[in-house]
């Protein structure tokens, strides 16, 4: 009963509406909601006071410990999709009485009113709790390819049972269903247990976007080892996926990005595999969600202008492969764990130029109409003058989230690599962590709601030199996908697990071999459009596209 009353009167707060600067109708709707809810609110607050007071009287010590955690983790800021939960479990003379969950939407401290409560007596399993919060928070029905919500303890462990929740001082309901460390406040420190052979201390550098610093994540011998492996592998000019507008204008990659890069897979060295697992321990996201390491080298004056590590679908309105790769906006790079491999005393900073800007329409799924609001303009993408600047320090990693906990991309995660100073070189590396396991696939859905929301326009603009190379692995072992560089050396781009199909964005005329241990396959070359190739059970790398053409 308490839960139904309380969930029925959960109107937006003034601060939340003020931050959206959306439409005048929002404020009108909020006021109307509150007028309708006023009697219910009064009753709810009275009931919650009686219920909580009665329970707390019999469990003062446990509640005091719980409240200390609540006070520590509540924020003055609002984090979309991240709700802090406080179980109120009676003990002593009230043991066996119904228990409650007090909750704080957005993990934000209540302003002028008591927090909402849900009564838990009818819950039989954790899925009942999740369903209750889906209803209380008024979440929309899940879309196809969207991940379900989940509940975690403060160490990022996914809760499995009701007892897990009842025994936790606090917990977090994450709408995205994948753990995101709560930033709380600038300077806040929290320990991630079991990271390598020690604990990692996450220190919050920013709330918008969510940026953390982890010092001494890499030992000096590890930073040196990663750079040596990259030099042996060989570095090539950095390239990425071009936005549709840039394709139309014929923009060159080196007009906004001038570094060199190499992809380092776990199979190259036990060190790379060990660091892959350490990143998973830090993020609390399984290593199956991780991309290979992207090693970067910036020489004097080299840079990477403002960009996102996640794909804004609005900027790719006619690139179907991009939409499929991102599962209509429900799969992408959740987090970036960025390694600094050497000190760079002058230049070379990582800068977040939209630091501290408000989140436009924070509780929406995003889309064309939510990209901008008056207080959140886009900066000069070439400038390194304004924003949060982080100087490279060897062994330190910074981690930022490219997504909000409600499953929407964070436009404040825009960042740049500033030009490196005189007589210096910057070595760094990206470790990208995805929302879903890397082998996850989506198919085209003609009526998916994201098409309208993000402005799909249909296939129109294509890079004439682009080629999608799809590798199917029927062999019994994992295979490395090796690109044959112009100088004839091999560079590993990705890996194909047994039974998997792995698409690789490439260009016309690029040739590939597969490697399993010391064995190398035949060569297959990427042809116009899509090229499909299969590594057979007999270790024959077959060009399926050529076979069909001959028929």
N, C-alpha and C positions, 0 to 999 in steps of 0.2 A: 504493500500500500504506500509506504513512504517513497519507494522508488518511482511508482507511477505518478505520484503527486509532484515529486521533484523534477523528474525528467520532462514533465509537461510544461514547466515554467522556465526552461533554460534559454532565456533571451540573450542576445549579444550584449556585451558590455560596452560602455561609452568609449573606452580606450580603444577597443577593437574596431569600432566603426570609425573613430577618428583617424586611425592609421590607414584605413582603406582609401579615404577620400574618393569614394566611389560615385554614388549618386545621391541626390537629396532624398529620394524615395527610401533609401536604406534607413536613414534616421527616422523618417516617418513610420516605417514598418517596425522599427525597434520600439518607438514610443507606443505604438498601438499594441504591440505584443505585451509590453509591460502593463498597460492599462488593463488588458484582459487578464493578465496573470496576477495582478496585485492581490486579490483575495487568496489565490492559490499560494502565492509567495509567502504571505503572512502565515497561512496555515502550515506551509512546508517548513518555514523557519521555526515556528513554534514546536511542530512535531519533531524536527531534527534536534532541537535543543533538548526536548524531553528525552528522546531516545538516546542521543549521544551522552547526555548527562547521566542517565541511569546506567548506561554501560560503562562509562568511564569511572564512575564511582567505585565500581567493583574491580577495576583493572588499572589503577592509577600508575603503577610502576611501568607496566608494559606500554601504556599510552604515552607516558613521558618520554620513553626511549624512542617510540615511533614519531612523536612530535618533533624531537630533535632532528631526525632525518628529514622530516617534512620541511622544517625551517631551513635546513641546510640546502635542500634541493629546489625550493620554490624560487621563482625568478620574478623580477619586475617586468620582464619582457614576455612576449607571447610567442610560443613556438607551435605553429600549426601542426596538428596531427599527433602531438605528444601530450598525453594526459597523465598527470601524476595521480597515483592511487594510494590511499592510506587505509588498509584494513583495520577495522575497529572490532576486535574479537573479545567478548566478555570473558572474564576469568574470576577466580575467587567464588564468592557467593552467587555470582551471576553466570557461572560456567554452564554452558548448555543453552543459554538464551540466544536468540537470533543475533547474528553478527551483521555488521554494516561495512560499506566501503565509502569513505569520503573521497571525493575526487576534485581535481583542479584542472580544468580544461586549459590546454596550452601550457601546462606546468607553470601557470602564472598565479601569483599571490592574489587571493581574493581582495577586492577593493570595495570596502564598505558593506559587505554582506557575507554571511557564513558560506562556506563551501557547500556544494551539493552532496547529497547522500543517496546511495542505493542500498536497499534492504536485500540481504543475501540469503534469506532462509529457504527460498525455493530453488536455489542453485544446487545442482547435483554434480556437475562437472564443469571444467574450465570453459568449455564451449558455451555454456549458459551465461557465464560472466561476459564473454566476448559479445554474445547476442544482446545482452542487456546494455552494454555500452554503445554498441552500434545504434540501438534505439535511443538511449539517453542523449547521445551526442548528435542525433539526427543525421547520421551518415547516409549518403545516397546508396542505392543498390550497386553492388560491385559490377564493374564492366568486364567484358571478356578480356583476358590476359592480366587483369589487375590482381595483385597479390592480396591475400586476406590479412586482417589485422592479427596481432599477437600481443601477448603480455610478457614483460621481462622484469627481472629484478634489477637492482641498481648496478650490478656488475655485468649486465647484458646477457644473463642466462635466461633462455626462453622457459617460462613456466609451463608445466605439463599438467598439473592437478590443482584442485581446489586447496588442498593442504599446502602446496607450494605458495599459493597466494596468501593464505591465512597466516603462514609463518613468516612472511616477508614484512619488515617494518614499512617499506614502501615498495611500489612497483610502478611500471610505466606501461600504459596502453599505447602502442604504436600502430597507427592506422596502416602504415606501409607494410607492417609485418616483418621488418628487418631492423635489427638493433641500430639505434643512433644514440651516441653518447650525448647526454644533456649538457649544454654549455653553461647554463645557470647564470653566471655573471663573469665579466672580464676579470681575470686573475684567479678564478676558481680553479682549484686543483683536486683531482680525483685519481685514485690509483686503479689501474687495470691489473688485476692479479693474473699471474701465470703467463706472462709475456716473455718468451725465451726462458732464461734461468732466473729471472727476477721480475719485479713489478715495474710497470711503466707508469710514469706520472704524466697525466694529460693536464696541461695548463691552458685555460681558455684565453685566446687572444682576441676573439671577436664573437659577437652574438649574431650579427647579420652581416656577412654569412657566418655560419658556425665553423670557426677555425680553432684548432688546437695545436700546441707545440709539445713535442715529446723529445726531450734532450737525451743525448747519449743512447739513442735507439740502436745505432750502429757503432761498433768498435772501430778503431783506426785501421786495424788489419782488414776489417770487412769492407770499409770504404775503398781502401787500396785494392783489395781483391776484385771488387765489382768493376773498378776502372780498368784493371788489367784484362779481365774477361771481355769487356767491351772492345778494347783495342785489338785483342786477338780476333774477335768476331768481325770487326770492321764497321765503321760508321758511314752512313750515307745521308744525303740531304733530307731534311725532315719534310714530310708532306702529310696532308690530312684530307678529310672530306670537304669539298668546296660547297659553299652555300649556293643556292640557285641563282641569286642575284649576281654573285661573283662570277659564276659560269657565263652568264649573259654578257658581262662586261669584259670577260677574258682576263680576269685578275690572275697574276702569277703568284705561286706559293711564296716565293722569296720576297714579295712586297710586304708581307706581314709576319714572316717566320724565317729565320736565317740560321738556325742551329743545325747540327748533325745528330743522327740518332742510330741506335742499334736495339734490336729486340733480343732480350736475354730470357730464354726459357729455363725451366727447372732442370732439363736434361743436360744443359751445358756444364753445370757444376753443382756439387753438393751445397756450396754456399748459397747459390741462387735459390735452390729448393728450401734450404733452411730459412732464408729470409722471407720467402713466400709464406711459409707456415707461421712465422713470427708476425707478419702483417695480419694474417687471419686471427691470431690470438689477440692482437691489439683491437681489431675492428669488431671481433665477435661474430664475424661473417665467415662461413666456410671457405677454404681455399679454392673450392670449385667455382667460386664467383670471381676469382682474380684473373686479370689479364697477365701475360708475361711482362717482365720489367721493360719499360721503355727508357733506355739510357740516353742521356742528352749531353752534348758538349757545346758550349758557347764560347767562341773566341772573342777577342777585343771588339767591342761595339755591336756584337750580335744580340738579337732580341727576339721576342715573340709578343706581338701586339695583343690587345685585349681579345679574349676569347672565352668560351665556356668549355668545360670538359664533358658536358652533356649536350645532346642534340635538340635544340629548340625546333620542333616540327614546323612552326610557322615559317622558318627560314629555308625549309626544304619542301615547299608545297607541291612539287611535282617529281620527287625522287622516291619512288615506291620502295626501293630496297632499303632506304633509310628508315622509312616508316615501319617496315617489317622487322628490321634489325632492332628497333626500339619498341616493338610490340605496341604500336599506337600510343606511345608515351608512357607505357607501364614497365619498360625495361631499359636500363641505361647505366651509366657510371654513377652509382650511389655516392661514392666517396673517392677522393684522391689522397693517397698517402705519398707525399713528395719528399724524396730523400735528398739531403744536401751532402755531397761526397767530399767537398773541400771548402775551405774558407775563401770567401770573396770579400775583401775589405772595402772595395769601391765598386759600386754598380752591381748589376746582377741580381737585384732584389726581386722577390715575388711581391707584386702589389695587387691589392683588391680595391679598385677605384670606386666601387659602389658600396664600400664599407659604411655601415650604419644607415643606409637608406631604408625607408619603410618598405614593408612587403605589401605590394599592391593586391588587394582583394585576397587576404591571407587564407581564407577557408575554401577557396575555389579550387577546381582542378586545373586552373590555368587556361590558356587559350589566347586567341588573337586579342580579345578585348581586355585582357588582364596584364598585358606585358608592360604597360606604362601607367603611371599616375603622376600628378603634378610634382610630388615631392621626390620622385625617383627617376630623374632623367638619366639617359645613357651618357657616359663621359666621352672625352676624346680618347679613342682607342690607342693612340700612339703616345699618349702622355704618361709620364711616371711622376707627376708632380703631386697628385692628391690621392689619398686613400691610405689603407693599412699597408705599410711596407715592412717586409721581413728580410733581414740580411742573411745570406747563406752562412751557416756555421757547420763545419764538418761533423758528421755523426748525428746531427739533429734531423728529425723529420717533422714536417707540419702536415696535419690532416685536416681537410675541409670536406664538408658535405655539399654535394651538388644538388641534392634533393631535400625538400622538406619532409617531415615525418608523415604528412598526409599524402605523399606520393606525387607531389608536384615539383617540377624543377625549380631551383632557386636562382633567380636572375642576379641576386647579389653575389653569387659565386664567380662572376666575371673576374678574370685575373690576367695579368701580363707578366712576362719576364723582361725586366729592364735591361738596357744595354750594359754589357760588361765593361768595367773600367780599364784604363791603360795597363798594358803588360800583364794582363790577367786572363785566366781561363776558368770557366765555371763548369763543374761536373755535377750533374744532378740526375735524378731518375724519377719517373712516374710509376706508381703501382696503383692501378685502377681496380676498384672493387665494385662489382655489379650488384644490382638488386636481385637478380636471379642467377642460377648456375649458368656458366658460359655455353653449355650445350642446349639451352632452352631455345625453342623455335616458335614462331608465330606464323599464321597464314592470313591471307588477305580476307577481310570482312567488309563487304561493300556498304553495309549500313552501320558500321561502327560509329558510335557517337563522337569519337575523337576526330573524325574526318571533318565534321562541321566545326567543332570547337577550335581546332588548330588550323583551319583554312586550307584543306586539301583542294588542289586545283586540277589534279589529273596529270598524267605523264606528259610533259611538254619539253622541258629543257634537259638535255643530257650532254655530258662531256663526251665529245666524239672519240676521245682516246680511252674512255673508261671501259674496263672489262671486269666482269665478276667471275672469279675462278672458284668453282665448287669442288671440293675434294670429298669423295666417299671412301671410307676405309673399311674394306672387308677382310683385311689382314687381322691376325690374332693379336697383334701388339700395337701400341700407340706409335704413330708416325709423326715425325717432324716435317713440316711443310717448309721447304727450302727454296728461296728465290735465288736465281742465278744472276748475280750482279753483272754489269757491263764488263768488268775486268775479269769475269769468269769465276770469281770466288762465290761461295755459297753463304747466304744469310738466312737464318731461321726466322720465319714470320709468325708461325702459330703451330699448333699440334692438333692431330686428329685421333681421337680415342677409337678403339675398335667398335665398329658398328655405327659410327657417327658420320654426319655430313657437315663439313665446315666451309662456309663461304668466305672468300678472301677478296676484298676490293683491290683491283690491280689496274693495269693499263695494257693496251694492245701491244703484242710482241714480247711481253714479259714471259720468261720461261721458268719452269719449276721442276724440282725433283723432290722425292720423299726419302727420308732417312729413318731407318730403324737400326739402332746400334751402329755398326760399321757398314751396314748395307745401304747402297744408294740405288734408287729406282731409275727407270728411263726418264727422258725429258718430255714434258708436255708444255705446249705454248698457249698462252691465252689469246683467243681469237675474238672477233667482234661480238659484242653483246655479252653472252654468257658462255662460258666453257665449263663443261662438267668432265671430271676425270675420276676413275675408280682405281684404287689399289686393291688388286684381287687377292684371293686367298693364297695364290701362288707367287705373290710379290711381283705382279706385273702391273705397271702404272699405265692404265688404258685411257686414251682420249675418247670418251663417249660421244662428244660433239662431232668429232671427225668421223666416227663410225656411222652416225646417223646421216651426216652429209653425203657419205659415199652411197648409202642406200637410196 
